[in-house]
């Protein structure tokens, strides 16, 4: 059992409480039983290790207040909204013979002895904590579940868990599931779409069209020189004809 030292405090105002926190103390209050509520403070470093554990709210602590020891149970922890540091704790006295409702963490053992997990199955935890009603002086530390022999498809229900004497679940109207051994999940990657390949005929038709166009262009380009040559020939003929006309004819000498 964890022993935690605490001191009584008289600070009530917000300023006094903040000064207390700045010195490394956590303000707290102790209530329950026949004794009156007591304002206390605890040094943060003495409780920091157990405060960060999952089972802190279900762990019985022995609180030493100025030399007087008593068993207590942490019921609530308040945290700062920005720094996430504990700023206040509520402790409840444990009275012998009384019963308490408390959430107990679930733990598992013998993972290697589970045929389902060996074959690639997955342990699916449905409830990480189970709310139990138990004697205040006999609070279990955890609910331990043995996975030996569990196969794929096995459902572990509360009825299969052995609980301590006088400890019962608060949910009594049904046999609820705590965990299951599920089949492995296989993620199938989507198939890539096939790339579109152009048909051979389309490529073959495009080539002649280009050839015809080039030939036509060549032919048209070739016609122009022919016309020009023809024009030159005609011009030459006309010049020759003109030369003949312009040459004066020699007349025979007239007889007297």
C-alpha positions in Angstrom: 0.0 0.0 0.0 1.3 3.5 -0.9 1.9 5.8 1.9 1.4 9.5 1.2 2.2 12.4 3.6 -0.2 15.3 3.8 -0.5 18.5 5.9 -3.5 20.4 7.0 -4.0 23.8 5.4 -6.0 26.9 6.3 -5.8 28.6 3.0 -9.2 29.4 1.5 -8.7 32.3 -0.9 -7.7 31.8 -4.5 -4.5 33.8 -3.9 -3.4 31.6 -1.0 -4.2 28.4 -3.0 -2.1 29.6 -5.9 0.8 30.4 -3.7 0.5 26.8 -2.4 0.6 25.4 -5.9 3.7 27.6 -6.8 5.5 25.9 -3.9 4.9 22.5 -5.4 1.9 21.4 -3.4 -1.5 20.1 -4.6 -4.6 21.3 -2.6 -6.9 18.5 -1.6 -9.9 17.7 0.6 -10.7 14.6 2.7 -14.3 13.6 3.3 -16.4 10.7 4.3 -17.2 8.7 7.5 -18.1 10.4 10.8 -15.2 12.9 10.8 -15.7 16.4 9.4 -14.2 17.3 6.0 -10.5 18.2 6.3 -8.6 20.6 4.0 -5.1 19.2 3.2 -2.2 19.7 0.8 0.1 17.1 -0.7 3.6 17.6 -2.1 3.4 16.9 -5.8 6.6 14.9 -6.1 5.5 12.4 -3.5 2.4 11.5 -5.4 3.4 12.1 -9.0 4.2 8.5 -9.9 1.0 7.0 -8.8 -1.0 10.0 -9.9 -0.1 9.2 -13.6 -1.1 5.6 -13.4 -4.4 4.3 -14.9 -5.4 2.7 -11.6 -4.9 5.8 -9.4 -8.7 6.3 -8.8 -9.0 2.6 -7.7 -5.9 2.4 -5.6 -6.2 2.5 -1.8 -3.7 4.9 -0.3 -2.6 5.3 3.3 -2.7 9.0 4.0 -0.5 10.3 6.8 -1.9 13.6 8.1 0.4 15.0 10.8 1.2 11.5 12.1 -2.4 10.2 11.9 -2.8 7.4 9.3 -6.0 6.5 7.6 -7.0 4.6 4.4 -8.4 6.7 1.6 -9.4 6.5 -2.0 -9.0 9.2 -4.6 -12.3 10.0 -6.1 -11.6 12.9 -8.5 -8.6 14.8 -9.8 -9.0 18.3 -11.4 -6.4 19.4 -14.0 -5.4 22.7 -15.4 -6.9 23.4 -18.8 -3.6 24.6 -20.3 -0.7 22.9 -18.5 -2.6 19.7 -17.7 -1.1 19.8 -14.2 -3.2 18.5 -11.2 -4.7 21.4 -9.3 -7.0 19.6 -6.8 -7.7 16.1 -5.5 -10.7 14.7 -3.7 -10.0 11.9 -1.2 -12.7 9.7 0.5 -12.1 7.9 3.8 -12.6 4.2 3.6 -15.0 3.0 6.4 -14.7 -0.7 7.3 -17.9 -2.6 6.5 -19.2 -0.2 3.9 -19.5 -0.8 0.2 -18.4 1.4 -2.6 -19.0 1.6 -6.3 -15.8 2.0 -8.2 -14.3 1.4 -11.7 -11.6 -1.3 -11.8 -9.1 -1.5 -14.8 -9.1 -4.6 -16.9 -5.8 -6.4 -17.7 -4.9 -9.4 -19.8 -2.3 -12.2 -19.5 -1.0 -15.2 -21.4 -1.3 -13.6 -24.9 1.2 -16.2 -26.2 -1.2 -19.0 -25.1 -4.0 -17.8 -27.3 -4.4 -19.8 -30.6 -6.4 -17.0 -32.1 -3.7 -14.4 -31.5 -1.0 -16.8 -32.7 -2.9 -17.1 -36.0 -2.9 -13.3 -36.5 -6.1 -12.5 -34.6 -6.6 -9.2 -32.9 -7.6 -8.6 -29.2 -10.5 -6.2 -29.4 -11.0 -4.6 -26.0 -14.6 -3.4 -25.5 -14.3 -2.3 -21.9 -11.0 -1.1 -20.4 -12.7 -0.6 -17.0 -15.6 -2.3 -15.3 -17.7 -0.7 -12.6 -17.9 -2.9 -9.6 -19.7 -2.8 -6.2 -17.3 -4.1 -3.5 -16.4 -3.7 0.2 -14.5 -0.5 0.8 -11.7 -2.4 2.6 -11.4 -5.1 -0.1 -11.1 -3.3 -3.4 -9.3 -5.3 -6.1 -6.4 -3.7 -7.9 -7.5 -4.9 -11.3 -9.6 -7.5 -13.2 -7.2 -10.0 -14.7 -8.4 -12.0 -17.7 -6.6 -15.1 -18.9 -6.4 -15.5 -22.7 -5.2 -19.1 -22.6 -7.2 -21.2 -25.2 -9.0 -18.3 -26.8 -9.5 -18.6 -30.5 -10.7 -16.3 -33.3 -14.4 -15.5 -32.6 -14.2 -15.9 -28.8 -16.1 -13.4 -26.8 -15.0 -12.8 -23.2 -18.0 -11.9 -21.1 -18.2 -10.8 -17.4 -19.7 -14.2 -16.5 -16.4 -15.9 -17.5 -14.3 -13.6 -15.2 -13.7 -14.8 -11.6 -14.3 -11.9 -9.2 -13.3 -11.7 -5.5 -15.9 -12.6 -2.9 -18.7 -10.0 -2.4 -17.6 -8.2 -5.5 -20.3 -7.8 -8.2 -20.7 -5.8 -11.4 -23.1 -2.9 -11.2 -24.6 -4.0 -14.5 -26.6 -7.0 -13.4 -29.3 -7.3 -16.1 -27.1 -8.7 -18.9 -23.9 -10.6 -19.5 -21.9 -7.9 -21.2 -18.8 -8.4 -23.3 -15.4 -7.2 -22.1 -13.2 -8.2 -25.1 -13.2 -10.4 -28.2 -10.6 -12.1 -30.3 -11.3 -10.9 -33.8 -10.1 -12.1 -37.2 -7.2 -10.0 -38.8 -8.3 -7.2 -41.0 -6.9 -7.3 -44.5 -6.8 -4.0 -46.4 -7.1 -4.6 -50.2 -5.5 -1.8 -52.3 -7.7 -0.5 -55.1 -6.7 -1.7 -58.6 -5.1 0.8 -60.9 -7.2 1.7 -64.0 -5.8 0.4 -67.3 -4.2 2.9 -69.5 -6.0 3.7 -72.8 -4.0 2.5 -75.8 -4.9 4.1 -79.2 -6.0 1.7 -81.9 -3.5 0.9 -84.7 -6.0 1.7 -87.4 -6.4 5.2 -86.1 -2.7 5.8 -86.4 -2.6 4.3 -89.9 -5.4 6.4 -91.2 -3.8 9.6 -90.0 -0.6 9.0 -91.9 -2.1 8.9 -95.5 -4.1 12.0 -94.8 -1.0 13.8 -93.9 0.7 12.4 -97.1 -2.1 13.5 -99.4 -2.0 17.0 -98.0 1.7 17.2 -98.5 1.4 16.0 -102.1 -1.3 18.5 -102.8 0.8 21.2 -101.4 3.8 20.1 -103.4 1.7 19.9 -106.6 0.3 23.4 -106.1 3.7 24.8 -105.3 5.0 23.0 -108.4 2.4 24.5 -110.8 3.5 28.1 -110.2 7.0 27.6 -111.8 5.4 25.9 -114.9 3.1 28.9 -115.5 6.0 31.2 -115.1 8.1 29.2 -117.6 5.2 29.2 -120.1 4.7 32.9 -119.7 8.4 33.4 -120.4 8.2 31.3 -123.6 5.2 33.2 -124.9 6.9 36.5 -124.2 9.9 35.3 -126.1 7.8 34.3 -129.1 6.1 37.6 -129.2 9.4 39.4 -129.1 10.6 37.4 -132.0 7.5 38.1 -134.0 7.8 41.7 -133.2 11.3 41.7 -134.4 10.2 40.3 -137.8 7.6 43.0 -138.2 9.8 45.8 -137.4 12.6 44.8 -139.8 12.2 47.0 -142.9 11.8 45.2 -146.3 14.4 46.2 -149.0 12.6 47.5 -152.1 14.1 46.9 -155.6 15.5 50.0 -157.3 12.9 51.7 -159.6 13.7 51.7 -163.3 13.8 55.0 -165.1 
